């Protein structure tokens, strides 16, 4: 998917400029979204029994 977006970047830039009625559009750069990987890593850390024990005792 990312490869297809990067391959067609020029088209997206032209189309964005045309639709907002500008002669030029800002450069578009497609990057992978790594937030899901980071979220999964944090979720894994928080589900660790030692961490859960600390979190459950935090309100005392």
C-alpha positions as CSV (number, residue, x, y, z in Angstrom):
1,X,0.0,0.0,0.0
2,X,2.7,2.4,1.0
3,X,4.6,1.7,-2.2
4,X,1.5,2.4,-4.3
5,X,1.0,5.7,-2.5
6,X,4.6,6.7,-3.0
7,X,4.5,5.8,-6.6
8,X,1.5,8.1,-7.2
9,X,2.6,11.0,-5.0
10,X,2.9,13.4,-8.0
11,X,-0.7,12.6,-8.9
12,X,-2.0,13.3,-5.4
13,X,0.0,16.6,-5.3
14,X,-1.5,17.7,-8.6
15,X,-5.0,16.7,-7.6
16,X,-4.7,18.4,-4.2
17,X,-3.6,21.6,-5.9
18,X,-6.4,21.4,-8.5
19,X,-9.1,20.8,-5.9
20,X,-8.0,23.7,-3.7
21,X,-7.5,25.9,-6.8
22,X,-3.8,26.6,-6.2
23,X,-1.1,26.6,-8.8
24,X,1.2,24.6,-6.6
25,X,0.6,22.3,-3.7
26,X,2.8,21.4,-0.8
27,X,5.0,18.3,-1.2
28,X,3.3,15.2,0.1
29,X,5.3,12.5,1.8
30,X,3.8,9.2,2.8
31,X,5.2,7.5,5.9
32,X,4.2,4.3,7.7
33,X,2.0,4.7,10.7
34,X,3.9,3.0,13.6
35,X,1.5,4.1,16.3
36,X,-0.3,0.7,16.3
37,X,3.0,-1.1,16.9
38,X,3.9,1.3,19.7
39,X,0.4,0.9,21.2
40,X,0.7,-2.9,21.1
41,X,4.1,-2.7,22.8
42,X,2.8,-0.6,25.6
43,X,-0.3,-2.8,26.0
44,X,2.1,-5.8,26.3
45,X,4.2,-4.0,28.9
46,X,1.1,-3.1,30.9
47,X,-0.3,-6.6,30.8
48,X,2.9,-8.0,32.5
49,X,2.0,-9.5,35.9
50,X,4.6,-7.4,37.8
51,X,3.4,-4.2,36.2
52,X,-0.3,-5.1,36.9
53,X,0.7,-5.7,40.5
54,X,2.2,-2.2,40.8
55,X,-0.8,-0.6,39.0
56,X,-3.3,-2.3,41.3
57,X,-1.5,-1.1,44.4
58,X,-1.1,2.5,43.1
59,X,-4.4,3.7,44.6
60,X,-3.6,2.7,48.2
